[in-house]
Amino acid sequence: MSTRFQAALDTVTRVRGVRGAMLVAGEDGLVVAEALMEGIRGNAVAALAASLAKRLRRASETAACGLPQFVHLQASHGSLLAAPAPSGMLLVVVAEADINVGLARLEMLHAGEAVA
Amino acid sequence: MTEDIRALSAELARDPGSLVFVALGEALRVRGQLEAAAKVAVAGLEHHPNLADGHHLYARIMADAGDVERAADEWSIALALDPRHAGAHKGLGFASFQRGDLDSALEHLELALAADPTDQSVVQALRLVRQAAEQAAAPGAADPTVPAVAERPPPFAGLEGADHGLLLVDPQGRVLAGGLHTPGGQDVAEEVAAYLAGVSQEAERSARLLELGEWRWIMAEGEQGHLHLSAPQAGALLLLARDRSVPSGRMAILAARAAEVARRWLEAQGL
């Protein structure tokens, strides 16, 4: 894995409550790079997250809200966060319920810039 | 153990990364050895996580074991990896039919047939689903999934953005209530509703896969505006759209209020 990608993911996974982070090819949902806790099925999550992000992008652009810069799926025991990264990639983060979403968001945006 | 299974097992033992796991898993599945088939599929997917055929194999094993939900998850993954995968469309067609979602069943089976026009089982399944759809659409037949929206009063009256920034959608991407307009005044309700079809299921599958529990809401922060999605009750999706000036915390409050109104309205309609 590219050290640039790994370093960017490491920045995000250092945020307390982050269970893992992945760089995913936005169009086909394939994993480009990952730093995940054991037990997380990275490829499956990547495929579903990319598909979900694609639907949301179409809805958002049609509603004149523009390209989504940050997507937050909140569930009862945790969150799935996603932000666009350069070259059509998507940065996907799996987080605990009590994560500081603001901080994670900031680090995700920085990580996106770092892999540009 | 039959010869083919023995030969395939030997080949897989020689090369654990071999794609032969798909044939071996399928052979075991056909013989009803579901536990062994599942082990082969899971091990194979560890080597080939992006192989649509591998997820399709695992889906069929799960379906045979009676876990249709899990099977549908795997077929969804296969389709995300290969949107033209005939087997995955066929599987999701059967799964949709089983849960009474005829529109989705028709859509998937038609795509399966487009990908493989020679598959007679799909032709027969399509005939069956079309018959069921015609019966459901016959005069006097009640279709609980298609409410007569136009005859009902707008549920969000009194709420901020009731007719242009609040939209209630069914799982097939049809508008149930509310409205959505762009800042320029263009009505985009139907189009956005269509894009949102399946969002609820994908959110549910993602959350289940990650053991995150039940999904509650999704917020998409766009360049010009924000979208907030929630499920006021199973089988309905509520969209709240606002421009960027509305902070995400306020979006959450507005969405919670609208969800409560939507829930009461859906209950009153018997939906």
Interface residues (C-beta under 8 A of the other chain):
Chain A: D28 G29 L30 V31 I40 R41 G42 N43 A44 V45 A47 L48 A49 A50 S51 L52 R55 L56 R58 A59 S60 E61 T62 A63 A64 C65 G66 L67 P68 Q69 F70 V71 H72 L73 Q74 A75 S76 H77 G78 S79 L80 V94
Chain B: L45 P49 N50 H55 D73 S76 I77 A80 L81 L180 T182 P183 G184 Q186 V188 E191 V192 Y195 L196 G198 V199 E202 A203 R205 S206 A207 L209 L210 E211 L212 G213 E214 W215 R216 W217 I218 M219 A220 E221 G222 E223 Q224 G225 H226 L227 L239 A241
